[in-house]
């Protein structure tokens, strides 16, 4: 991970529209044809700790080509490669295992944000059991038709360059230096935030979390750091218009050198593979090879196009647009402000680190069974005298009832540790 910090761009305000409304518009307008997906990759290694994942032909329903979706991810490891390799090999499977079988596309997309949270946390728990101290960022992108869902921990960013000339951030940087809310969460959970202190009391470098000295507030792995460095991802889901758009997914080796606007501008009008190479080239030209530098470019375009065409830029400020807001509900049942910006409509956004807010209340019963299924690890447990179907979790004190789904004992301990409610132990601590 790079240690020098440059100011990051502000995030575009959320732009939300209910998913069912959008799918209905598609069907009524005869625009249900899936887009073409073109992608390219480029990288230069300094430490060799960046990994990426490309799965362009996943299926929601085995054997049904019409249920296809694509997955792209970047993992920027630190303190070794083991966490990045583990996340690359297991994260997607854990996310998919948290989605009920046999549901339709609309419900699948609505369930995906919760499944991403469960998958990230399970991957972290499983890796920590290995007892290795490596850690990694993770930015996982799921493209289903014109709908894009992005989950991320750390500072590997995903941006969207849409055809109307608006560049949007689809991730939030979990850097302690820049994220005040994350600093407050870490300290409230028992961590300490400060700079490296040299002899004589001089402080240098970016803000870090102690113990461990990590610059990030969220990651997968990092067994030797406190549990307040959590694996709970920020999740954002958007719907593109039928003109499509371009995703640029990259490790911080790119974003410490280039702003989102400069990265998008460097490769407009070019095929995805060449675009990825030019983004990396521009980052190296600007700052040199200070860190691993990895970039994925994904074009989501009409099937008659070979790449995203260069469109005239609108006269507007960076990351700004006219907002039209209304009230609605997100998947957790909390009121959210919805809006519409350009050709991109937002379906969902949530970044809380609290599992009770992220997992909802529908993940605890196994279908057609009296068994309870853990919302994170997906393990089943039959009801007994201590744990009933109607009492979602027996670990929760009556004075502060748990409003989330059923969690098994191990995952409950993980939840408590992330919230600073218990001391670290040998198997689940960071």
N, C-alpha and C positions, 0 to 999 in steps of 0.2 A: 504494500500500500504506500502511496506517496505521502510524504509528511508535510510538504508545503501546501498551503491552502489558498485557493483563489476564491473570490466571491462567486457564489452560484446565482443562477437566474431565479427570479421569483416564479412560483408555480401559477399556471393559469387557473383562474377560479373555476369551480365545478360547474358542469353543464348537463343537467340530468333530465331524462325522459323515461317513463316506465317502459320496461322491456316488451310487455305484451302489446303496448300501443305501437311500437316500432315494427314488430313482426306482423301485426295486422296491416300496417301501411304497406309493407313489402308485398304481402299476398294480394291485397286489393289493387295495388299498382302494377302487378305483374312483374316485379323486380326481384323475384326470389332466387334468381340465378346466382350461384356462388362466384366470387371473384377468382381471378388467377393470383397465385402467390409466387413471387419471384424473390430470391434471396441471394446474398453474397456475404462472404466473410473475409476478413484480413486481420493480421496480427503481427506484432513484433514482440519478442520476449526479452526481458531483462533478468527476471528471477525465475521465470517458467512456472508461475503460480496461477495464471489465468486458464480457465477451461470454458468451453462453450458446448451447447447442445442444439442440434437441429433435427426435428422430427416432423417432416412436412406432410406425412400421410397417416396420421392417427385416425382411429375410428371410434365413434361413440357406440355403435352397434357392430359387432364383429360380422364381417362379410357384406356389410351395407356401405357401398362407396358414397352414397348420398349423405352419410353421417360423418364425413371426414372433417377433421380439424388439424391445425398445425401448431407445433410448439417450438419456441426458440428460447434459449436461456444463456446467460453468462454468469460464471462463478469466478470471482476474484479472490483467490486464497491468500492467506497470510500466515506466517509462522509454519510454513510447510504446505504441501499440496493435498494432504490426506482428506481434509474436510471438503475441499472443492471437488475432488474425485468422487467422494462418497455422495455428495449432493447431486452431482451429475448422474450418478448411477441409480439413485433411489428416490429423489424428490418427486419426479413425475409419477412414478408408481404409487407413492403414498398419497398424492393428491387424488389420483383417479380412484383409489380404493375407498376414499371418503365420499364418493358420489354414489347414491343408490342406483342399482341396475334397473333397466326397463323403463326409465322415464323419458319423456319427450324432450325435444331440443330446448323449448322455452324453459321448462323446469330445470333442465341440465345447466343452462346458462345462469339461472337464478341461484342454483345450488353451488356453482363453481367458486364464488368468493369465499364461502365458508369452508369448502373443501380445500382451498389453497391454504387457509390458516391452519387447518388440521394437518395437512401434509407437511408444511414447513416445521411445525412443532414436533411432529413425529420423527422427521428426519434428524432434527437436533437431538432429541432424546436418544435415538438409536446410535447416533455418532458418539455422543458423550459416553455411552456405555462401553465404547472401545477404549476409553481412557487416554486418547490422544489429545494433544493440546492445540492442534491446528484449528483455524477458523476460516470462514469464507463469507463473502457477500453472496447474494443470490437474486437475480432478476429473471423471473419466469414469465413468458408471454404466450398466451393462448389465443389463436386466431381461428374463429369459427364463422365462416361467411364474412360479413362486414363488421362483426362484433369482435372487439379486441379487449382481452382481460389481462392485466399486468399485476403481478405480485412481486414485492421486492423488500429485502432487508439489506442495509448497508448503503453504499454509494455508487453502485453500478446503475447508471441511469438509462431510462428509455424515453425517447421523445417521439412525437408524431408531427410530421410535416404534411399538412393536408393541402388539398388542391386549391383551396381559397387563399393560400398564402399565410396561414396562421401556424406557428410552431407552438406545440403544447407539450408540457411535461406530464408524463404518465406515471412518474415515480416521485418519491420524496427522499431527499438525501438524509440518511440517519448519521450525520456527522455532529458530534458534540459541539464543535466550534460554531456551528451555524444554526443548530436546532434547539431553541430555548425550551420548548415543551419537552424534548427528550432529556435535556439536562435536568429539568425539574423532576421528571419521572425517575431517573436514575438515583438522584439524591434522596427522593422520598422513599425509595426501595432499599436504601442502605448503602449505596455506592458513594464514592467520593469523586468529584470532578475537579481537575486542576492540570496545570502544565508541568512539564518535567522540571524538577527543582535541582539546580546544580549547587555545588559548594558555594557558600556565601549567600545563599538565598535567591540567586538569580533564576527566574523562570523563563524557559524557552519553549518554542514549538507550539503546536495546536493543543487545544484542550483534550485531555485524556481521562478515561475512567480508571480508578484505582480500587482494588488491586488489578494488575495486569497491564495497565498503560495503553489500552485500546482507544483509538480515536473515534470508533463507531459505537453507537448505542444499541444497534441490532445486528445480529449475525447468526449464522449456523455454526455450531461448534464452540471453540474457545473455552474448553473445559477448565482451564486454569484461571479464568476470569469469573467475576461474580455472576449469579443468575439474573441480575438486573440487566445484563446484556441479553436481550430477548430475541427469539426467532420469529416473533409474530409479525407478519408482513403488512405493509401498506398495500391495499388492493384498490385498483381503479378499473372500471369497465366502461368502454365507450362504443358507440355505434357510428361508423363512417357512412357518408353518403355513397351513392353508386359511382361517384367519380374516384373514390379510393383515397389512398394516402400512403406515406412512407414512414416506416418505423426505423429509428436508429437506436440500437441497443449496444451499449459499450461500457467497458470498465473505466475506472477513474483515470487511467492513463490518458484517455481521450479528453475527459471533462475537465481535468486540471489544466489542459492546454487550450481547449476551445469552449466557447459558450455554445449553447444549444443552437442559437441563430447561425453562428459561424459554421458549425458542423453541417447543418441543413443546407446552407448556402454553398458549401464546398462541393456538394455532389448533386445538385439539382439537375434534372434532365438527363441523367446518365443511368445506364443499366445498374442493377443492384450490386453485382459483383465488382464492377469498376468503381461504383460509388463507395463501397466499403474500403477499397484500397486508397481512394483519394482522401477519405476522412482520416485514416491512419497516417498517410503521408503528410497531410496538413498539420496534424497534431505533432508529429516528429519535427517538422520544419519550424514550428512555433516554439517548442520547448525542449526538443531533443528527447532521447530515450532515457527518461528518468524512472520509468515504471513499466511493468507489463502493459501493453497497449493492444486491446482487442475490440473489434467492431463487427457487429452483424447489421446488415441493412436488409429490410424486408419490405417489398412493395406489394400492396394489396390493391389490385387494379382490375378493371373490366377485362374479360377474357380476350377481347380483340386487341389489347395493347401488349407490347413486349416489355415496356417499362413505363414508369410514371413520367408523363410529359412535363416539360418546363412550362409553367403557367405564369402570366403576368402577376407581379406582386401588387397587392392592394396598398393604398396609402394609409398606413396605420402604425401606431407605436408597437414596439416589440411586446409580444405576449398580451396584447390588449384587444378587446373587441366589445361590441355592444351586448349587454346582458339582458335577458328577459327571464325573470324568475317567477316561480310559483311553488306552492307547498306540495309535498308528496311524502312518501314513506320509503325508507330504504329497507333492506332485507332484515335488519335487526329490529325493525318496528319503531325506530327513532325518527322524529320528523327531520327532514332535510330540505334545504333550499335547492330547487331545481332551476336550471337555466339552459339556454340554447345558444351556442356560439358557432357562427359560421356553418360549416357542413358537418360538424362533429356534435353528436348528442350523447350526453353522459347518462349511463344507467345506474352506476353505483360508485361510491368512493368511501372508504373507511380506513383509518390509520391507527385506531386505538390499540394499545398493547394489552388491554384487559380481555381475557378469553370469554368472560361472561357476555361482553358486548359483541364479540366477533363470531361466536359459534351458534348463536340463536338457541331455540328451545326444541328443535325438531330432530335432533341427532341421537336420541337415546334409546329408541326401541328398534329391535331387529324386526323386519317385516315378517308377518305371519308367525310370530314366535313370542313367547313370554320372556325371552332373554333380553338383557340390557346390553347395548353395544356402546363401547366407549367412543366418544365423538372424535378423539384424537388417534388412538392406536388401533381402533376398529376391532378390538378383542371383545368377545361375547362373554357374558356372565349370567348364569341363571339367578332369578330372584331367590332370596333366602330370608331368614328371620331378621337379618340386619339390614337387608337391602331389598326394597320392593319396587315394583314398576311405578307405583304412584309416588313414592318418595325418591325423587331423581338422584339425590346423592346423600348418603348417610354420613359423610365426612364433614358436612357443613354444620356449624353450630346453629341452634334454633334461633338465636338472637340476630343472626345475619344470614337469612336463608339464601341459598344459591339459586339464581334465576336462570342459569344456563343448562346445558344438556348433561347427561350422565357422563362422568369421568371415572375411570378405574383408579385404584389406589396410587399407582405409579404416576399417572398423568395428573391426578389431583395434587400430589406432592410437588410435581413440576410447576403447576399453576401457582401454588402457594409460594414456592421459592422465587418465581419471577416477580411476585408482588411483594417480596421482602417479608413474608410471614413465617419463615422458618430458617434455621441455620443450614448451611451447606453440608452435604455428606459426601462419602467417598464415591458413590455411583452416579449421583444426579447433579453434583455441583459443577461450577465452572472454575 
